[in-house]
Amino acid sequence: MVVVHDRVPDMAKYPPLPDIFLDSVPMIPWAFQACEMCGLILAGIFTLTIFLHKHRFIVLRRCFALLGTVFLLRCVTMFVTSLSVPGIHLQCSGKVYGDIWTKLKRTFEISFGLGMSLTGVHTCGDYMFSGHTVCLTMWNMFITEYTPRNFSLLHTATWVLNLFGIFFILAGHEHYSIDVVIAFYITSRLFLYYHTLANNQALQHGDKRAEVWFPMFYYFESNVNGIVPNDYEWPFNWPKSVKLYFQKDHYQQQD
């Protein structure tokens, strides 16, 4: 992100590209912050789901593998082609980070700020494709996959947050429409493809070519046998004193 910011096209020479959504919808100043609030809510629900899930480490491993893959692809796409800034309201200029130490300092600022404007991070040039859309969609997919199927109200709420978050990205004119469309498509397809392969043992071990093309997948899923059940538990053992108190209370009620 630091490197592509150095290479962002000059706004005077390269105006925003034509975009059917951005040209039709006026910019909402607070929209991008609203998008990040949707993301924080989804991240909170996802964290609670992982905290209570019995197979939390398998789910976390899959989450890190998928996010790492998508963001690595994002690094490639935003590096090879620099799109012009999508809105004139954005203050962007290239060649702002000189020596390597300044770039490293900026890298840590972006990392610790999680790339969010709510934490004061402002980046330019990282348009294709939208990292915010990736996170919104990934949290939504994991919540709907690893919570019971009868939690329809929760699943509806996460989809609403996902779609409204995407709308707010565009309403804030922080990304082109194609950035958001590609991000949603890649994230959702990769999630579904990974889980289709992980949930089918015949697909996992029946194709040697797949083992060559996807060695990371076979390494991560080597100890997983089929679909991961959505079982839940409290991750910590209660103190013995608490257990004795409840047992004592239980026996008193029986008496």
N, C-alpha and C positions, 0 to 999 in steps of 0.2 A: 504493500500500500504506500509505503514511503517512496519507493522507486517510481511507481506510476504517477504519484503526485508531482514528482520532478518533471515528468514528461507530459503533463496535462496540456492540451492545446491552448494557444492564446485565444482568449474570448473575443478579442477585437477582430482577429482574422477568421476564427471558426465559430460562428454563432450556433445556438442550439439547433439540433436537427429537427425536421418536421416530425411531429408525433400526434397522432389523432386524438389521444386522450389528453395530453398536456395542452394541446391547442384548443381543446373544447372545455376544459374544466379550469376555472380560475384557481390560483394558488391559495392554499389555506396556511397561514404562518405557523399555526400550532400543530399541524397535521403530523409532522414527522415525530414530534415528541409523543403524540397520541399513539403512533405506531409502536414506539418503543415501550410504552406502557402496556400495550397489548402483549408484546413479547415478554415483558417481565411477569405478567400474570400467568402466561402459558408456562414460562420457566419455573414459576413457583409451584404450579400444579404438577408439572413433570417431576420436580424435586421431591414433592410429597409422595408421588406414585413410586418413585425409585426407593425412597426411604422405607416404605412399607412393603414393597414387593419382596417375596421370598427369594427370587432369583435375580436380585438387584445387580449383581456383578456381571451376569451375562447380558442384561439389558444395557448397563453402562458401557460394556465392551462394544456392543453393537452400535450404540450411540456415538461413541468416540470414533469408531471405524468409519461410519457413514459420514459424520461431520468432517472428519479429516479428509476423506476422499473428495467430498463436494468442494470444500474450501481449497484443496490443492488444485482441483480443476478450475476453480474461480481465479486462483493466482495466475494460471496459464492464460485464461481468456482475457483478463483485464491487462495483462502485460503485453501480449502480442499486438493488440489493437487499442489505441487510445481514442475513446469517443470524446466529442466536444461536450462541454458542460451543459447539462439539460435545462438550466434556468439562469437568467441574467441576475437573479437575486443572490446567487451563490458567488461568494468572493473567492475565486480560485486563480492561482498563478503558478506557473512552473518554475523550476530551478530555485526553490526556496531553501533547500537543505544542501549545504555545501559539503563539508568534510564528513568522513565516516563516523566520527563521534557524534556529530549533530544528528545524523541519520539514525544511529543507534538509540540516542536519547528519545527521538521522536517515535521510534519503534516501541520502546518501553511505554511511552505515554499512551499509544494506541492500544497496546496489549492490556495494560492495567485498567484503562478506561473502557475495555471491551468494545471499542469502536463505536460507542454510543454518544449521541449528542447530549443526552441527559447527564453524562459525566464530563462534558466539556470537550469531547473529541470531535474534530471537524476534519474530514478528509475529502480529497478531490481525485477524480480520475478512475476510481474503482467502481465503474458502472456496470460492465458486463461480466458477471451478472449480480443481482442484488443479494448481498449477504444477509440483510434483514429478512428478506423473503425466505431465504434458506432456513434461518433459525425459526421463524414463525411456523413454517410448514413442517419442519422436523419435529418440533415440540408437539405440534398437533398430531402428527402421525404416531409418535411414540405413546402419547396419552391414550389415543383411541385404540391402539394395538394392545397395550398392557394394562388396561382396565377392563372390568367385566362388560360383556356385550349388552347387558341390561341397563347400563349407565347411560341411557340415551340422552338424558338431559345434559350431562357433562359433555358428551361427545358433540352435541349440538352447540353448546357454549364454546368449545374449543374451535370448532369450525367457524363460528361467527367471529371469534377473536382473530383467527387466521385470515379470513377474508377481509375483515375490516382493517386489519393491520396492513394488508396489501393495498387496500384502497387509500389509506392514509399516506403510504409511501408515495403513491402517484399524486395524491392531492397536495402533498408538500413539494411536488416537482423536484424531488431528490434523485429520481431515476427515470430513465425512459421506460415506456411500456414494455418494450422487448426485453429489458433487463429483468423485469418482474415475471413475465410469462416464461422465459427460459429458466429462471431460478425455480419457479414452482414446478415446472415440468421435470427438470433434472432431479430435484430433490424427491418428489413423489415417486417417480419411476425407479430411481435407485433404491429407495426404501422398499418398494413393493418387490422389486427384483431380488434384493438381498434376502428378504423374508420368505419369498417363494422358494428360493434355493435352500435356505436354512431349515424350512419346515418339511422338506421333502428329502428323505434319506437316499432315495434312488438317484435324485439329481446330485446330491452331495458327493456320492462315491462311485457313481457309474460312468463318469466321463473323464478320461485322463486329460483330454485337451483342456477341459475347464479347470483342472487342478494346475495346469501350467499357466493359464491366463489369469487365474484368481488365487494365487498361493496364499495371500493374506487371509482370504475368506476361509480356506481350509484349515489354516493355522488357528484362527479364532474360534471356529465352530467344531473343532476336532472332538471336544468332550461334550457336545450337545446332541442329544438323541431326540430329534423331532421337535414338535411344537412345545414351546415353553409355556407351562400352565400359569394362569394368573392366580397364583396363591399369594396370600399376604400374611405377614407376621410382624410382631414388634421386634426390632433388630437388637434390642438390649435386654439382658436378663434383669428382672426385678431384684432389688436387694433382698436378702434373706429376711430381714426384719419386716419388710412390706409383705412378703409372701406369708409369713407367720401371722401377721395381723389379719389378712384376708381369710386365712384358713380358720383362725380363731373366731372371726365374725361369722363365717359360714357355719361352724359347728354350733355357735350360740343360737343362730336362727333355726337350725334343725331341732335343738332342744326346746 
